[in-house]
């Protein structure tokens, strides 16, 4: 039941108001002393007279508002005091101003509207709280989904790279090194957040299209023929089409497509030049060259980082974006060595895990029953 506070120093008027509102079904609390009424709490609507001793209606409503901010305020006033009392309405303290003597229909209608207003405000606040709670739940659910997507995407990427590594053992762990090299260079030029992840993913998967290249070409020990080079140079497009089926890798796929392009337009497959090449592919081009120079190959040992730095400097403006080349040269050699050590630690960890696995290299090979 809605609780109504009624205040009037005239006890006869107070009794009349109380009877009318109780007949309407309200729980009515009455005070003839405004000072005592000022202590009241827990009501939906307050109906007060304007002219009263000790506290007038405006002063009383100001006190009550501090303890009962959501209560709807109504005020009764004689015609002679109407102008003064109307100031309270203009200041937003009073929901409705009623004249004395009052019209019964106007009185009951005004109280009913005040109660409905109070209920609407209460309902709105309740719904706002419920929406906030639901939003918090949705945020938590979305964060969990994002975490799962990241985990599964990471697992998928690792699986794809492992599949390539098994085919092209000459460059094993190369993809992981250039991915971290690319991320570090991207940080140097101000990329952050999701943009860093895109660069790392694109660099990690740059050669994924080689899965579509025949073993006789991919693993050929000697130089490729012109026809074989035609097929080999299709691997960026193969990789792009593979990744195009995974929407969350769309931006990284562009790096895969363009990772063999050059700043001067002499790369492939589209002969793009300058900033027409996406920044992730331009970053990768430097990281890839650095790793190729500093890593061991069957036909030569890896060379010092100083050789790689000289090559980046020499090819700045032709093979490489000059601004990115400058950014690379700003980064201390110790940073690149730290990243290489990080990948080598991962390689050793995976090697130990595989050696201790039941299906590792020491496990005997057996034919499955019924094979």
Buried (B, 14 or more C-beta within 10 A) or exposed (E): EBBBBBBBBBEEBBBBBBEBBEEBEBEBBBBBEBEEBBEBEEBBBBBBBBBBEEBBBBBBBBBBBEEBEEBBBBBBBEEEBEEBBBEBBEEEBBBBBBBBEBEEEEBBEBBBBBBEBBEEBEEEEEEEEEEEEEEEEEEEEEEEEEEEEEEEBEEBBEEBBEEBBEBBEBBBBBBBBBBBBBBBBBBBBEBEEEBBBBBBBBBBBBBBBBBBBEEEBBEEEEEBEEEBEEBBBBBBBBBBBBBBEEEEBEBBBBBBBBBBBBBBBEBBBBEBBEEEBBBBBBBBBBBBBBBBBBBEEEEEEBBEBEEBBEBBBEBBEEBBBEBBBBBBEEBEEEEBEEBBEEBEEBBEEEEEEEEEEEEEEEEEEEEEEEE
